[in-house]
Amino acid sequence: MSMLTPVLQPPEVKEYLSKGERFIKWDDETGGASPVILRVDPKGFYLYWTYQNKEMEILDLTSIRDTRVGRFAKIPKCQKLREVFNLDYPHSTFLLKTLTIVSGPDMVDLTFHNFVSYKENVGKSWAEDIMAIVRNPLTYNASRYTFLEKIIFQMFPADRKRVEAALSACHLPKGKNDAINPEDFPETVYKTFLMNLCPRPEIDEIFTSHHLKAKPYMTKEHLAKFINKKQRDSRLNDILFPPAKPEQVQSLIEKYEPSGINIQRGQLSPEGMVWFLCGPENNVIALDKLLLYQDMTQPLSHYFINSSHNTYLTAGQFSGISSPEMYRQTLLSGCRCVELDCWKGRPPEEEPIITHGFTMTTEILFKDAIEAIAESAFKTSLYPVILSFENHVDSPKQQAKMAEYCRTIFGDMLLTEPLEKFPLKPGVPLPSPKDLLGKILIKNKKNQSVSGKRQNSLKKGRNVEPEIIELPTPVDAEDTVWAGDVAEEEPEEEDEHLGNLDEEEIKKMQSDEGTAGLEVTAYEEMSSLVNYIQPIKFDSFEVSAQKNRSYVISSFTELKAYDLLTKFPVQFVEYNKRQMSRVYPKGTRMDSSNYMPQMFWNVGCQMVALNFQTMDVPMQQNMALFEFNGQCGYLLKHEFMRRPDKLFDPFSVDRIDVVVASTLSVTILSGQFLSDRSVKTYVEVELFGLPRDTKRKYRTKLTSTANSINPVWKEEAFVFEKIMMPELASLKIVAWEEGGKFIGHRVIPVIAVHSGYHHICLRSESNMPLTMPSLFVYLEIKDYVPDAWADLTVALSNPIKFFNLQDKRSVKLKDGSVEVSFTNRYRNAAGEKTGSLLCVLEPETASLTELQQMKLFLKLLKKQEKELKELERKGSKRREELLIVPAALEAAQPLYLFCRSLTTGDVGTCANPVDMAESVDSRVLELRERLEMDLVLLGEEHHEGIRRKKEQHATEQVTKIIELAREKQTAELKALKETSESSSWLRGAPAGSKGLEQQAIKWQLNSE
């Protein structure tokens, strides 16, 4: 995608938002209510409100997680506020005026800002338009330039002298108590201040290497060349993605060049280069992949699904607090599968509850959780939500109440019957996310008898296959164990509390499965809600393949799933092509830590459930990847993990059929505003992918000085040489302080990485964008080429240059100048060696890359010398053979002439030996010349034969490469077609797909 054609537009701030609206802000804790004017700044960075005393409070829009109105907004509990707002008045319109804004650094630490408008339905408009800005992909993935616009001034205590020097350079006050007039600090002055505070010597070096020597500017031609050579993906097709032209980059110069004179001349200065590399045109990720770009018409089993484990918990598994708010936050983050651990409620209310059984975690009402899910299920994504029930409610009455809550609260959102096109029969695939738009699916045990009874109530021709389930006998009322009475994972300390459980149940509690194995019978009301996601106990891959039922699902602990994927990786992948599997953390993770989801994605597990309340590395990777594809919660698996005619082994050591491996090179150049302390810093680069991918982790050295404003690393590139399946790999970059304190990180899918120089804006541990810290890097991603094919790749990249060099070498070989050059080379080398003896030089340290290159060069040189000696030996032998013939002829020539004279009677000739000798000499010379000419022709023929063999070998290699290129081209055409079909479905315009197909056909004809 060309940087000259922006994919995404920045969020639109409507005029009434920036103009402001009068609200009353209230606080339930203090009981106070104050009139304020609520506004959004014109660029959509901040939401702020001003009190009557001119005091102001600011809220960064990136920290806003939700906006709520009506009955879902906060309602005052303080009686004083209730009287102020006439809440107890029968005809109160408070719910039509209220607005609650939820913000926080993560899903647990939340703040609720409560407002009441003077007019009805005003809050609703504000809620919708604020969330439209927040959900714009560029809000979280803004460029470095945009983040710098958010900052007017920020003091760094550790480098106060540098800040004062920068202020002085801008002719601004620098005293401790001095104030800066905003009129004296426009954007131009602000940029100058930043350039003085944070110089960019590394960008100056880049600028110097790509512009005219001794010229302080870069012309349009040089800028276009820089963009095409460094900032453009070398794998792109020139027809579909044409390179930038000099006349096109003029708009970039006009946008980023501070000098008006340079703009008129079409020139870019070093400062303009800095701002250009900070701009949105140089975003590190492919912005089009942030939109909904994948095919959403495949069966559910063909997608990775964003999934949560023990969703209700805000902390640990043993004594954490449960909250319905966690269901809202996980769904708002894009999660599409949440878990509900349901337990029997205590009398007299007998309201079903949700809690972590046999622990000290708190309880929440089942009804409250269902209401929270109904409110937030489809705010972020319209694609289906799966409710994973772990049902311990052994009361038919309370199960009936649970089913009634689901039916009444969810309403039409709940899918209670299978779709006509996708009956519950063996061999029938699951419906697609598109088929289930706006639907909620229940995952709960399904009773066989209930399933049989319900078949009679279904439409004719729609048969539901009953599921045979081994279910435990219901517990008697007097033996019921109330949720929360005992602890799960400490059996030795809690034995006195387990008296109500039999030995088998206690063993289950002590295992890694936790309480998942203690689910009770599914009675008719709950069983009738289950259709496409029917959980069963896993038997074997063979049995699952024989039954071929896509609508059944098995759940595995991380240990069981790991055991299966290591022993039967291919079978596990085949299983996940047909039906779904769910992986969840082992029960001994009492701190709610997470396992790495990558290994289970590698075998195609759809629902890899994580603890969303813990923002560790696995959760950071999960959130970063599911941010793509429109944050819809579904990511389409690679074609190789979906096709029934292909077998995929994630532990493959060589190559994967039809998949082109990639090589990724990462060079960490510098950092900007990494910390507010004067500390040394370093950077780690890590790759998540298949087990057989190359080296996975690198790190830079510590900076030589305690400079956290603009540290520079001058190190070799970190190369991940062979990434076997880029669609399954992701890159993580983390900045650390010297003592191991976390600064910021960024996780990016490899397929979304852009080549070139980029500023990577870092994120917090909870994946929130950080305004100040960033890293300046150089990334290069290309198709992996084995070392044996490296020369051929060079030839294909520039065939004209390659064949010109071959012709020159052929001419030199023919003229014999190669031998001279070798002689001169060794003579010069000998001279240099002699000269080197006159002085003693210090040995220079060579890098690993240089040593490897030297090793390859020496190996090639030895090979060529060996071939040259062999050719010289053969040529010498052939020359000797050819010279033997004329020598023999020359010796026999006088005798031949004498005999001939006798037979012909030419006595005169014999009588004149002088004339005879002269005749013999002339003929010998003539014969010698002819033989020498034949020898020259033979040498030329031999040289021509060698050249033809080399050309034949090169042609064979080119044919192989062309075949690989065509396979790659076919894959790209298919991806383009799928993208076109998806876009056409969204726009309802099939003509676009047809046009794209025609364009793709033209591209193929041109390439052929």
N, C-alpha and C positions, 0 to 999 in steps of 0.2 A: 504494500500500500504506500503510495507516494506521500511524502510529508507535505507536499504542496496542496493536497486535498484533504482537509481535516475530516475525520470520521465522526467525531462527536462534537457537539456544540456545548459550550459552558451553560450552567443552569441559568434559567431566566428568572429574574426577580421582577415580579409585577409591580406596577407603579404604586398601588395602594399599600404594598408591604413596605416600600422604602419611605413613603409619605408618613405612615404611622397611623395607629388607631388607639383610642382611649380604652383602657381596661382598668379593672381593680385587681391588684395582686394581693392575695391573702395567704396567711400562714396559719396552719392549724395549731402548731406548737405554741406560738406566741399569742395567737388570737387576734393578730393585727391585720388590718386591711388598708391598703394605700392606693390612691389613684396613680396610674402610670401611663406613659405613652409607649406603646410597643412598636418597634421598627426592625427592619432587616436592611443591612447596608446594601448599596446598589450592586455590589459585586457578589453578593451572596456568601460572604464570609462569616458574618456574625448576626446573631439575634440579640438585641439589646433593648432595655427599657429605662426610661428616665423618670425619676420621681419629681415631685413638685419643687423640692429644694435643689434641683439640678443634679443631684447625685445619679450616677449611672451604673448599671450592672450589665455585664457582657457575657454572652454564652456563645461559644464556638459552635457553629452549625454541625461540624463533624462529630461533636459529642452528643448530639440529639439522637435518641434511639426510638422515640415514638411520640405521637401527639394524639390526645384522646378528647373526645367530646361526649356530651350526653351522659348516659348512665355509666359509661365506662370511665369517665373522668372522676377525679377525686371530689368527694363531697365533704364539706366541713362537718366535723364532729363536735367542735366547740359550740356551746349553746349561744354564746355571744355572736358568733359569726352566723349561726343559723337564723338568729333574729334579724341581723343586718340584711341578710339576703332573702328573708321571708320564706325560708325553706319549709316551714311547717304550715304555710298558707296553702289551702286546698288547690288554688289555681296558680301556684307558683310556676314561673317560666325559667327557673334557675338552670334546668338541664339544657335549655335551648341557648344559654349564654355562656356556659362554662367551657373552659379550655385548660387542659393539663398537658404540660410539656415534660417529657421524661428524658433525662440526660445522665450521663455517667461515663467513666473511663472503661467500664466493663459491664458484664451482664448482672453482676451482683451488687456493686456499689452504685446505687442509683439515687438521683435527686428528682423530686417532683416539684415543678414550678406551676402554681395554680393561678389562673386568671379568670375573671368574669367580665364579659363585655357589657356595654350599655345597651346594645341592640341584639335582637335575636338572630341566630344563625351566623353571626360574624365569626365566632370561634371556629365553626366548621370550615369556613373558607380559609382561615388562617392555618388550621391544622392540615388541610389538604395541600396547600401551596408550600408550606414549610417542608413537609415530607417530600414533595416533588423535588425540591432543591437538594435535600439530604440524600435522596436515592439516586440522584444523577451520578453516573459513574465517574465523572470528572471531579466530583466533590472529594472523593477518597483517593483518586488517582491523578490529582492535579500535578502540573509541572513544577519544577523548581522555581521558575519565574513567578508562578501564581502564589506559591507559598511565601516567597519574598515580598510579594505585594501585601500580604497579610501583616507584615511586620513593619511598623514605623520606626521603632527604636527599642532595642533590648540591651541592657547593660550586662557586661560579663565581668563579674567581680575579680576573676582570676587574672584578667588581662586589662585592667583598668587603664594602664598607660597607653595601650594600643587604642582603646576607645577614645581617650582624650586626644591622642594624636590624630585619629581620624576626624574627630570633631573640629580640631584646629585646621586641618586641611580643607574642610568645608566652610571655614569661617563661621563656626557656630560656637555658642557658649559651652564651656567644658567644666565649669565649677560644680561642686557637689549640690549646691542649692539653686543653681541656675535653671531657668525654664526656657524651652525652645518654643518660639511662636510657630504654630502650624503653617502660617503663611511664609515663613522663612525656611520651610522644610518641604518643598514640593518633590515630586517624583525624581526629577533630575538631580537634585541635591542628595536625595536619599540614595540613588544609585552611586553617586560619587563617594558618599560616605561608606557604602558597603565595599566599593573597590579599594578604598584606603584601609578599611578595617580588615578585610579578608582578601589580600592579593591572590592572584591566580597565576603563578609562574608556570605551572604545568600546561595551562591553556596557551600561554605565550609561546611555549616551545612547539605546541601543535600548530599554532598560527604561523610561526617562522618556517616550519617545514613544508608548508603548503601555499606560500605566497611568493611573489617575485622577490628575488634577493635585493637587498638594499632598498626595498620599498616598504613604507609603514602601512600598507593596506593590502587587501585581497580583492582582486577584480571579480566581476561576475563569472568570468570563465573559470577562474581558479576556485571560486566557491562552488560552482556546479560540479567541477571535477572532484572536489573534496567530498561533496554530498554523495556522488555516485560511487566513489571509491571506498569511502570509510563509513558512511551513514546508511548505506543501502545494502539489503540482503543480496549477496551474490547469487543465491539460488533462484531469485525471481526471474520470470520470463520477461524479456525486454518488450515483447509485443503487448502483453496484458498489463505490465507494469513498466511503462517507458521511463528511462532515466531522466533526471532533471536537465533542463536546458538553460543556458545562460540567461535568456530573456525571461525565464520563469522565476529565477531566484531574485529578481529585482524587488519583488514584494517582500521577501525576507530582509533584504537590506533596508528597505524603507521602514520596516517594523522594528528592527533592532539597532540600527546604526544611530548613535547619538549626534553625529555631525551632519548638518544639512548639506554642506558642500560635498561630503563623501556620498550622500544619497543621490545628489544630482549627477555625480560622476560614476555612479554604480560601483562604489568601493566600500569595503567593510574593514573597519579598524579592529585592533585587538580587543578593545572594550566591547565593540559590537559583536565580536566572536564569542565573548563570554556570555552575553545575554542571549545570543542565538542558541548556544548549547544548553542554556537553561530553559528554553522555550518549549511549548507543548509539541512542536514539530519533532523534537528529539526525545519523546517519552520512551522510557525503557521497555514498555510493554506494547503489544499490538492492541490498540484500543478497540478495534472491531471485535475482538474476542471477549470484551466485557459485555457486549450486547448478546441477545439470544441468537446464536448463530448455528446451533447444532440441530440435527433432525430429531424432532420430538414425536415421531410417529412409530418408533420401534417399540417392541414389547418392554414392559417394565424391567424384566430381567437383563436387559441390555444397557442399563444405566447404573452408574454409581449414585447412591442416594445419600444426601446429607442426613446423618442420623445421630440421635442423642441417647445417652444411657442415664437412667435415674434422673430424669429431667427435672424433677421437683426439688432436688437438693441444691443448696447454695454453698455448701462447704463439704466436709468429710462425710464418709459413709456411715460412721458410727454415732456421732452426736451432732451432726449438722442440722441446720434449720431448713425446713421445707417451706416452699412458697409457691402459690399459683403464678406469681409474676415471672418465674423462671420459664413457664410454658410460653408466655408472651414473648420473652426475650429470645428464646431459642428459635421460635417461629419467625420472629422479625429478622433474625440474622440469616434466614434462608433455610433453616433446618426443615426437613420434610418427614421425619420419623421421630416421634417422641414416645417416651415410655411412661406407663402408668402402673405403679405397684398398688393394687387395690386390696384392701383388707376390710374385714367385717367391722362395722361401727357398733359402738356400745349402746345399750338401751339407756333411756327410753326412746331417744330419737331414732336409733338404728340407721343413722346416715352413713353410707359407705365412705371410707376414708382412703387417703393415699399417704403412704409412708414407707420407709425402709424397714421391713419386718425384722423383728428380733434385735433391734438396736435402740439407741436412745434418741434417734432423730425425731423431730416434731412431726405433727400430723396436719394435713389440710383436708378439707372436704372434697370428695369426688366431684360434687356439683360445681364447686368454685373452679376446679381445674378445667372442667368441660366448658364452662362459660369463658374462661381465659382463652382456651383453644379456639372456640367459636369466634371470639372477637378478633384474634390476630392471625388466624390460619392462612388467610389469603391477602394480607396486606402487602407482603413483599413479593410473593409468587402465587400465581393462580394454579400451579400444578398440584397434583393430589398430595394430601397429607395422610400419613399412615400412623394410626394409634396402636402402639404395641402394648397390649394388656398383659400384665403378670397378675393373674386373678387368683386371689386367696380368699375370696368371699364365698363361704360355704353355705350361705343362706339363700334359698330360692327367692325369698321375698326381697332381699337386698339386691340380688342380681337383677331381678325384675325392675327394681327402682333404678339401677344403673342403666339398663337398656332404655327405660322411659326417659331418663335425662338425655341420653344420646339422641333419641328420636325427636324430642321436643325442642331441645336447645340447638341441635345442628339443623334440624328441619330437612330441607331439600339437599343440603350439602352432604348428608350421610348417604352412602351407597349401600342400600339394603338388599338389592337383587343384582345378579350378574347381568351384564349387557348381552343383548340378543346375538351380537356378532361373535361374542367370546363366551360360549357356554363352558360350564365346569366339566369338561370331558378330557380324557387322556389324549395327548397329541395336539391339543388346541393351545396356542400361545396366549400369554397374558395380554390384556389391552395396553395401549400406549399411554404415556402421560397426557398426550393431546386428547385421547378418548376420555380421560378421567379429569378433565379440567374442572376445578372448583369442587372436587369431591373429597370426602373423608372416608378412608377405608379402615376397618377394624381388624386387627390381628388378635385373635383370641381362640382358645380351644373350641372345637366344634364337635358337638355331641352327635354320635351316629344315629341314634333313634330320632333325635330332633330333625336331623337332615332328611331322614326318610319320610317323616310326616310332612315336611314342608314341600316335598316334591309334588304332592297332590295339589298344592295351592299355586304352583307356578304355571306359566302358560304352557300350552301343549307344545311338545317338541323340545322343551328346555329341561334337560335332566341334570340334576346335581348329583355327582357321585358321592356316596356317603364315605366318610373318613373313619377308619378304624383306629381308635385311640385307647391306649391303656391308661385309665384314669384311676386315681386313688379313691378309696371309699370315703364318702363325706364324713366329716368329724361330727360327733354328737354335740348337742348344744352345751352339755355340761362339761365337755372336754375341750371347748373352744379356747384357743390361745389368742388373746387380744393383741393386736399389733402394737409394738413398742414396749411390750412387757419385758422382753429379754434381748440379749445381745447376740449378734450373728457370728462374729468371727473370733470370739474369745471363749471357746467351749470349756476350757479348764477352769476359768474364773467364774463362769456363769452356769455351772452344772446344776446348781440348786434351782435355777429358774427354768430348766428344761424338763421338769418332771411331767408335764402334760404332753410331751412328744414321745413317740416310740423310738427305738434305737435306730431304725432305718432313716427316720426324719432327721434325727440328730446327726447322723453321718452325712446326710445331704447338706445340713447347715454348715458342717465343718469343711466341706469341699469347696473347690473354686467356683462351683455353680451358684453358691449362695442359696437364695430362696427360690430360684427359678424352677427347681425340680419339685417344689411343693405345691404346685397349682392344683386347684380343685376342679370338680366336675363343672362343665359348662351347661347350665340349664337352658331351657328352651328360649327364653327371652334374649339372653346374650348370644346364644349359639346362632339364632336367626339373623344376627347382624353380620356374620362372618361369611365372606364369599371368596375373594381372590387371594387372600393371605391366610391360609389355614395352617397353623403350626403343627408339626408332627415331630416325633423323636427320630433322629437320624439313624438309619440302619446301615446302609452301605451305598457306595456309588453305583454298584451293579444293580441293586434292587431299585434305586431311584430311576435309573435309565430304563429298566424294564417296565415300571409303572408309567413313566413318561407323563407325570402330572405337573403342569407348570404352576398350578395354583396352591401347591403346598410349599411350606418353608420350614427350614430347620435352623435353630439357633445354636451357636457354639461359643464356649468361652474362648478367650484368646489362646489358651494353652492347647485346647482340643483342636482349634482351627490351625494352629501352628503345626501340630503333629500331622494333621491331614495334608497340609500343603507341602511339607517336607517329604512325606512318603508317597503321596499320590498327586503331584502338582497338575499333571495333564488331566486326570479324572476330575479334579476339583474345578478346573477351568470349564470342562465340558458340562459339569453339573450346573455351574452358574450361567451357562448359556441358556439353559432350559428353564431353570427355576431360581428362586431367590434364596439367599442365605443371610443370616444376621450374626455378626460377631460382637461380643460385648466383653468388657474388662472382667478379669478374674475377681472373685469375691474377696481376695486378700488385699486388694488395693484400698485400704481403709482411708487413705489420704486423698482419695478421688483422683489419683494420678492416672495417666493414660499410656497406652501402648502405641507403638508406631503403626499407623494405619497402612503405610505403604506396602508392607509385605502381604496384606490381605487384598489390597487393590490389585496386586500383581497377579492374583489368581481369579480376579473378577468378582469378589464378594461385593454385593450391592450395598447392604446396610452395615457399615463398619461403625458401630456406635461408640461414642466417646463421651467423657464427662465434660460438658460444656462449661461447668463452673470453674474448671481448672485450666488456666491459659498457659499450658506448658508447650513444649516443642511440637508434639503430635497435634495438639489443638490448633496451634499457629499454622501448621501445614494444611490442616483440614479447612480452616476458614479462608486461607489464601486461595486455595484451589477452587472452592465452591463460590468464590466471588465472581468467577467467570461464567460465561453463558447466561448472562442476564441475572445472576444470583437466583436462579430459579430452583436450586436445590438438586438438580439432576445433571449429570455429566455423562455423555454418551461414551461407552467403552470403545476401544479401538476395534476396527473391523475384524482383526484377527481373533479377538476375544468374543466375537458374535457369530462368525460364519460357521455353520455346522460341518463344512467340508475341509476345514483347516484345524490342525492340532497345534496348540500353543503350549510350550514348556517354558515357564519363566526362568528356569535355571539353564537355559540353552547357552552354550559357551561360544558358539561360532557366530551364527547369524539367524535372523528370523525372516522367513520367506515373505516377499512383497513389502518388507519394511526396510526403509533406508536409514541406517544408523547415522548419528550426527556426532560432530566434534565441536565442543564448546570451549572457547578460550576466554578467560576472565583476567583482566589486568586491573588491579586496584591502584589508582593513580593518586587520589587525594581525598580528604574529607573536609567538610565545612560545618562549623559550629556544632561539633560533636558533643561538647560538654560545657557546663558553666564553671568547671574547675580546671585548674592548670595541671593536667595529668598526661601521661603517655597513653597512647591508644594502639590497638591492633585490630585486624579484621580477619574473620574466619569465613571461608567459602566452602559450602558443602552441597553435595548432590544426592538427592533421593531418587531411586529408580530400581531397575532390576538387579538381582544379586550379582550378575556377571558384568555389570558395567565397570568401567575402569576406576582408577583411584577416586575416592569419594570426598576427601576432605583436605583442605589446605588452610594455612594461616600465614599472615604477614608477620614480619618482625615488629617489635615495639618501635614506635617513633623515637628518633634519637633525642629529641627534646620534648619537654612537657608543653606541647603546643596543641590545644584542642580546637582552636579556631580554624586553622587551615593546615593540618598535617599533610605531609606528602610522603608517599611510599615509592621508592624507585627500585622495583623488584621485577623479576621475570613473570611472565604470564602463567596463570594456573590453567593447565590444559586437562580437560576431561576428554580423553582421546576418542573413546568409543562409547556412545550412549545408544544402546541397542534398540530401545523403543522410546523415542523422544516424547511420544504422547503420554507415557506413564512416568516421566521424569520431571523433577522440579528442582530449581536452584535456590539455595538459601544463603544469604549474605548477612552476617552479624558483626556489629561493631561493639568492642569491649574496651573498658578502661583497664589500666595496668593491673589493678587488683582483682579483676574478674567481674567488675560491676557492669551490668547490662546497659548498653546505650540505646540500641535500636536494631531492628532486623527487617528483612524483606524476603518473602518467599514468592517465586515467580515460576509458573510452568515453563518448561523449556520451549514448548511450541509457541509460547507467547513472547519470547525474548526477541528484542530487536538488536541487530548488529550495529556497532558504532560506538561513539563516545556519548555517554549518558550520565545524568545525575540521578541517582537512586534515592528518592526521598524515603527515609526510614520510617518504620512503624513501631508502636509500643508493643509490649508483651501481649496485650489484648487486641492486637492488629489495628489499633487506631493510628491514623497518620500523625506524625510528629512534624511540627512546623519548621523547626530550625535544623536538626541534624540531617545531613545527606552525605552520600559518597559519590565521587566522580570516578567512573570506571570506563574501561574499553572492553566491549564484548564482541566476540566474533563467533558466529555459528555457521557451520557449513556441513555438507555431507561428508561422512567418514570415508576416507580412501586408505586402503592398506598401503604399507610402504612399497610393496612390489609394483603398485600401480601409480605411484606418485608422479613419475616422469610422464606417463601417459595422460594423467590428469592435466599436467602443465601443458602438454601438447594440445589437448582438447580445449583448454581455456583460451589459448591463443595459437590456433593452428598455423596461421600465416607466418608468424615469427618463428615457430618451431621448424617448419619446413625450410624457411630461409636459412636457418642455422645448419640444418642437415645438408642443404645444397653447398653451403660454404665449406663444411667439413669434407664433403665429397670431392670438391675441387682441390682442396688442400691435399687430400689423400692421393688424388690422381697426379698432382704436380710434384708430389714428394716433399712438399713443404712441411708436412706433419713431422717427418723425421728430423728436419732441420730445427723445427720448433722444439722437439724433444731434446735435441742436442744442445740448443741454446739454453733451454731450461735447466738442464743438468749442469751446463757450464756456468750459468749465472748462479745456480745454487752452490756450486763448488766455490765460486768466487766469494759469495756471501759467507760461506762457511769459513773460508780462509780469513776473510775480513773480521768475522766474528771472534776469531781467536785473538785478535789484537786488543780486544776490550772485554771486560766481564760485565754482563748486563744482569740486572735483577730479573728473576723469572716472574712473569705476569700470571695472575690467577685466571684460569679459564672457567667459564660457566659449564654446567652440565650439558646444556644445549649445544654449546660450541664443541665440547668433547665428542658428543654423539655425531655431530656433523662431520668432524674431522675423521672419526672412525669410519663413517660411511664413505668419505672421500678416499681414504687410504685403501679401503676394500675395493672400491671401484677402480682405483689406479692400479692395484695389483692385478685385477682381472684384465684390464686393458693391456698391461705390460705382458702378461702371459699370452694373450691372444696375438699381440704383435710379434713376440718371439716365435710363436707357432707359425705365423704367416711367413716370417723371414726364413724359417727353416724349410718350409715347403717350397718357397720361391727359389731358394738356393739349390735345393735338390733338383727342381725342375730345370733350372738354368744349366746345371752340370749335365743333365741328360740331353738337353738340346745341343750343347756345345760338343759333345762326343761325336755326333753325326758329321758335322762339317770337318772335324779333324781327320776322321777316317777317310772321308771323301778326298780331302786334300792330299793325303798320303798315297792314295790309290790312283790319283789322277794321271801321273806320268805313265804308269804301266798301262792304264786304259787307253791312252792315246797311242802308245807304241803298238799295242796289239791291234788297234783299229787301223793303223797305217799299214800294217802287214796284210790285213785282210782286204783292204781296199786297193792296195798297190800304190799308195801314195808315198813313194820312196823319197820324194823331195822333202816331204815334211819330216820324214825320219832323218833324212840326211842333214837337215838344218836344225840342230838341237837348240840353238839360240832362239830362233823364232818359235820353236815349240815351247820353250820355257816361258817366253813372254805371253804366249797364248794361254798357257796353264795359269799363270799368275792373274791374268785379267778375269779368267773364268772363276778362279777361287775367290777373288774379291767380290765379283758379282754375286756368287753364291752366298758369301758371308753377309753381304748387305741384305740379301733376301731373307736369310735366316734371322738376322737381327730385327728386320721388319716384322717377321712372323712372331718373334719373341715379344716385341712391343705390343703387337695385336693380341697375343695370348694374355699378356699382363692386363691389358685393358678389358679383355673379355672376363678375366678372373675378377677384376675390380667391379665390373658391371654385374656379375653374378652375385657378389656379396651385397651390392646395393639393392638388387632386386629382392634378395632374401630379407633384408632389413625392411624394405617397403612392405613385403608380404606380411612380415611379423607385425609391423605397425598397423597395417590394414585390419588384421585379425583382432588386435587389441581395440582399435577404434570401433569395430563392429560390436565387440562385447560391451563397450561403454555405451554405444548408441542403444543397444538392447536394454541396458539398465536405465538409460535416460527415458526410453519410451515407456518402460514400466512405471517410472516416476511420473512421467507425463500423464499416463492413464490414471494413476492414483489422484493426481491433481485435478484432472478433468472430472473424475467421479466426485471429488470433494466439492468442486465448483458447482456441479450439477445438484448435489444434495443441498448446498447452501442456497442455490437459486430456488430450489423447490420449497425450502423452508421460508425464504423471504417472500416468495410468491403467495404461499399460504397466509403469511401475516398480512400482506397487502391486498390479498384477493386479486392479484393481477398475474395470471399465468403467462402473459405475453413476455414479461421480463425473463422468465426461465428460458423461453424459446430463443430470445435474443442472445442470451448468454451461451446457450448451446451452439448457436450459429457462430458466435465469436470463438468458442472453444474449437469448433471444427476448422475454422480458418487458421487458428493458431497451430493446430496439428498439421494441416497441409503445408503451412509455411515451414514448420520445423522439419517435415519430411523432405 
